[in-house]
Amino acid sequence: MEAFARLSPKDQDVVSLCVLEDMSLAQAAAALGIPTGTVKSRLSRAKARLLRLTTDLTDAGSVSGGVK
């Protein structure tokens, strides 16, 4: 949840609708009042950022010599 909180509010909205609420890109676009392409690019950017953030948070919490 810490990584999700670090996303921008716009990216949080897209992730919430497309991933948590299981909406299609078109449904999320209609709900947010933005083009489908914008939803697609925000979702892609947000997923990449979440991956980086979770990796960074995991690395920061791991003990030297421990298993990741």
PyMOL commands that set and color helices and strands:
alter all, ss='L'
color gray80, all
select helices_A, chain A and resi 2-5+9-20+25-32+36-61
alter helices_A, ss='H'
color red, helices_A
deselect
rebuild
show_as cartoon
